[in-house]
Amino acid sequence: MEKYPAVSIMVKFGAVIAGLIAIAPIVLALWAVLGAGAPPVWIVVGVAVGGLGGLLMKTLTELTVIITDMLLPQ
């Protein structure tokens, strides 16, 4: 996979990246509510965006792994 560094990174670190994408909006929403005085509804928005973003990234990671297993030589 030397020819495809982005695919290699996705296969190796995709789960970690998906976790960070899921956690980041939640942390930012908590910071906005507790630190900046935003309305509490932002926590719900942060959880929803984090869940959806993490799910989409996890799906992309799994599809990349499937494609690399099937198409690229080992």
C-alpha positions in Angstrom: 0.0 0.0 0.0 3.0 2.3 -0.5 1.2 3.8 -3.5 -1.8 4.8 -1.4 -0.7 6.5 1.8 -4.2 7.9 2.5 -5.7 4.5 2.3 -3.0 3.1 4.6 -3.7 5.8 7.2 -7.4 5.1 7.0 -6.9 1.4 7.5 -4.5 1.9 10.4 -6.0 4.8 12.3 -9.6 4.9 11.0 -11.2 3.7 14.3 -9.2 6.3 16.3 -10.2 9.1 13.9 -13.8 8.0 14.1 -13.7 8.2 17.9 -12.1 11.6 17.8 -14.7 12.8 15.3 -17.5 11.5 17.6 -16.1 13.0 20.8 -15.0 16.5 19.5 -18.5 18.0 19.0 -19.6 16.7 22.4 -16.6 18.3 24.1 -17.1 21.5 22.2 -20.8 21.6 23.1 -20.0 21.1 26.8 -17.4 23.8 26.6 -19.9 26.2 25.0 -22.6 25.5 27.6 -20.4 25.4 30.7 -17.7 27.9 29.7 -19.3 30.3 27.3 -22.9 30.4 28.5 -24.6 28.9 25.5 -28.1 27.4 25.9 -28.2 23.8 27.1 -29.8 22.6 23.9 -26.3 22.7 22.4 -25.4 19.6 24.4 -28.1 17.7 22.6 -26.9 19.1 19.3 -23.3 18.1 20.1 -24.3 14.6 21.0 -26.4 14.2 17.8 -23.6 15.7 15.6 -20.9 13.6 17.3 -22.9 10.4 17.0 -23.7 11.0 13.3 -20.2 12.0 12.5 -18.6 9.1 14.3 -21.0 6.7 12.6 -20.3 8.1 9.1 -16.5 8.0 9.7 -16.7 4.4 11.1 -18.7 3.4 8.0 -16.1 5.0 5.7 -13.3 3.2 7.6 -15.0 -0.2 7.3 -15.7 0.3 3.6 -12.1 1.3 3.0 -10.9 -1.8 4.8 -13.2 -4.0 2.8 -12.1 -2.5 -0.5 -8.4 -2.8 0.4 -8.9 -6.4 1.5 -10.6 -7.3 -1.8 -8.7 -5.2 -4.4 -5.2 -4.4 -3.2 -2.5 -7.2 -3.1 -1.2 -8.0 0.3 
